[in-house]
Amino acid sequence: MNRSLLFVPADSDRKLARAGSAGADALILDLEDSVTAEARPAARANAADYAKDKDDVWVRINPLDSDDATQDLETVMPSAPSGIVLPKPRSAADVIALSRRLDVLEQASGIEQGRTRIIALCTEQPEALFTLNGYAGATERLFGLSWGAEDLSAAVGASTNRDENGNWLPLYEMARSFCLLAAAAAEVTALDTVFTDFRDQEGLLRYAANARRDGFGGMLAIHPAQIEIINSAFSPSAAEIEQAQRIVALFEENPGAGTVGLDGRMIDRPHLVQAQRILKMSQRPKN
């Protein structure tokens, strides 16, 4: 699980040089939205060079049905990136198709089969919202699901995706919730989408805190200034860790119990699941 995944335009030498010191748990080298068609050949070469011998470096390719995606994959896969971020899938069938391509490319590059993971941006196409249950069991490569509002807005012809107070409009709140549910059903990490106003630190703090409250395991980022806030929001406090350890210990001492008592409160199995999740989150690297 990664708390923060920072998008880095792969055509920017300056941003690539600074990305490693941003403190993000993972980097996503972008070959899609932030890179023009003319700049993509150089961006692919940059991404391939940067990903060599590095951990936690992902690459966002172009949509799978494009010629660009084929060139993206053929260029970057010999460098063995940690994973591929897939934009605009119409269903889990696109993730399965990507997984099959990765099988071939891993074999050709001498990479361990199944090593390359996949994050799908699962709500960027309108039809995708009707097929999200298909991600459960689609492929063992699936690492996480995230969602996006901007491409969905463009697809439906909306003039905005937020109300006058900055809150998601109902369509996008629904897409966010469906992503969270689909990730839970597939037993993978749900990653909340980017907070686009990178200068609004207070707004980001609220947004990231709400994302963790709702069940997201991490968040995408577009600027290094966002990383510290996101990492903090998705890091359990010492008090949370201590409480979780006590809950896990009580159930270990009483393996057949459906409920246990703690500080005068009844604790049941759903509390145990949440405690285990908190302890898993606490094991992430701290930047």
N, C-alpha and C positions, 0 to 999 in steps of 0.2 A: 504494500500500500504506500502510495506517495501522497504527501500533503499538498505539494505544490508542483505544478508542471508548467514551465515557462516557455511560451512560444518565442522563437527566435527566427527572424527572416533569414533564410539561408543565403540570400544574395548580398547580405551586409557583412563585410569583413569586420567592421567596427563593432557591431553588435555581437557577432560570434566571438570576438576576442574578449569581450566583457562578460559573456554569459556564464562562464564557469565560476565566476566570483559572486554571482547574484545570490547564492544560498538556496536555490531551488533544489528540491529533491530529485527532479528530473527536468531535462530540457527536451523541447519538441522543435526540431529544425523544420521550418515551414517551407514547403515547396508549392503551396496552393495559394490562398487568398492574398498573402502579403508579397507575392512575387509575380511580376508581369511575365507574360509568355516569352518575351524577348530575353528576359534575364534568367529563365529557367535552366538552360544548359550550364551556365556558370554556377548557378545555385546548387544544382545537383552535384557538381564537382566539389563545391565547398562542403556540402553535407557529407559526401562520401569521405572526404579527407578528415573532417572534424570527428566523425563517428568512430574512426579507427581506434581500437584499444581503449575505449571509454565505456564506463558503465552508465546506465540511466540516461542514455541519449536515444530519443525516439525521432522518427521522421514522419511528418504529415505529407502524404502523397496527394496527388490529384484524384478526382473521382475515378472509380475503378474502370468505368466504361470508356475512359479517355485514352488516347494515344500517349498523353503525358504520363499517365500512371505507369504504363509499361516501361517507359524510359526512366521514370523515377526509380522504380524497383530494380531494374537492371543495373542502374548506376550505383545505388547506395547499398544493395544487399551484400556485395563482396566485403564491405566494411563491417558487417555484422552489427547493425544497430540493435538496441535493446528491443525495439518494437516499431510497429507501423501504426500511425493514426490514420484511420480511414474516414474521409469526409463523405457526406451525402449518400450513405447506403440506403437503398430502398427497402431492404429487409435483411434478415440474417443470411439470406442466400448470398449476398455480396461478401459477407465476412467469410463464409465457407469457401467461396471462389478465391478470395484473397489468400486464405489458408493453403489452398491447393497450389497457388502460384508460389507461395513461400516454401512449400515442400520442395519444389523443383529448384528454386534459386538457392536454398540452403544446401541441397545436395551438390549443386554445381560449384558452390563456393567452399565446400568442405566444412560447413557449419553444422553443429549438432542439430538433428531433426527436432523440430518443435521449439527451439530456443527463442525464436522471434515471436513476441507477443503482439496482440492487437488491441487497440482502443477504437471503438466505433463511435462516431458522432451521430447518434441514432435518431435525431428528430429534425434533420435539416431538409428532408423531403416530406411533403404532405402525406403521401401514401405510406411512409415509414411508420407513422403513428398508429396505423392499423395492424402492424405486424410485429410489434415489439416482443410479444411472447415467444417468438421464434428464436431469440438469442439463448434461451435456456438449452444447454446441451449442444449448441451449434458447433463449437470447436474448443478444444482444450487450450488453444492459443489465446482465447479471449481473456484479456486482463481487466478491462473495465468498459463502462459506457459513459459517455457524456452527451450533452445536448447543446443545441445552438439556436438562438433566436433570430439572428440576422438573416440567414439564408431562408429560414422558414417565413419570415416577414416578406421577403422578396417574392417567394414562391406563391404566397396567397394574395399578394398585392396590398399588404397593409402599409399605411403611412408611418406607423410607429408601433413599437411593441411594449411601450410603457405608458402608464397614465401620468397625469400632471404632477403626482407626488413621487414619481420614479419607480413605482411598483409595476411588476409584470402585469400585463393585461391577461384576462382569463385564458385565452388560447395558449399563451406561453407558460403560464403557471401550470396548465394542464400538461403541456409537453414536458416540463421539468419534473412533475410528479410521475408521469409515465416512465420517464427515464429512470427515476429512482426505483420504481416498482420493477421495471424490467431487469435492472441490475441485481436487485434482491432475488428475483426469481432465478436468475442465471448464476447466482452466488459469485458475483464479481463486484469490483469496486465501482460505486457511483461517483462520478466526478462532476461537480457543478461547473457551469459555464463561466466564461470570463466576465469580470466587472470592468466595463469599458472605460469608465472615467478614472484613469489611474492617478489623477491629482486629488481625488476625493477619498482621503484616507479614512475619515470617519464613516463614510458610506460603505467602503470596503470592509471595515471592521464589523459593521452590523450585518452586511451581506454574508460574510464568511462565517460569522457566529451562527446565523440562522441556518446556513447550509449544513454545518456540523450538527446543529440541533435536529434538523429534519432527517438526518441519516446519511448524508453524503460523506464519503471518506476522504475527499480532497477536492482540489479546485484548480482550474486552469487559470493562467495568468498571462498578461500581455506586456508587463513592464517590470523590471527588477525592483522598483520601489514597492511593489505589491507583495513581495515574497515574505518579508518578515511578518507582516500582519497575517497572511494566510497560514504560514507555518505555526504561528502562535495560536490561531483559532482552532487548528486541527490537532493541537498537542494537549493531551489531558493534563490537568493540574496535578500537583502532588497529592492533594486531598482526594481527587477522583481516583487516582491510582491506588492509594491506600484503601479506600472503600472497596474498590474492585477486588483487590487482593484478599480482603476479609471475606467477601462474598464467595469467591472461588474456594477459599480455604474451608469455609463452613460446609459447602457442598461436597468437598473432598472428604471431610470428616464424617459426612452423613450421605453416602452415595445413593442410598435408596430413598432419600427424602424428596418429596415434591416441593416442600416449603421448609424454610428455616427461619429462626428469629434473629434479628440483628438490631440492637439498640431500641428494642420495643416495637419494631416493625416486622411485618411478615414479608419475607423475601421468597419469591418463587422462581421457577425455571426461566421465565423471560428475563428476570433480573440477572440470572447467571449468564445468559447469552450476552446481555449488554455489558456485564463486567468483563467477560472474556474479550469482547470487542475493544473495550477501553485498554486492556492490557496489551492487546495486539498493536493498537495505535501507539502506545507508549514505547514500543520497541523500535519505532522508526528512528532513523538517524536524526540527531539534532544539529542543525547548522549553526 
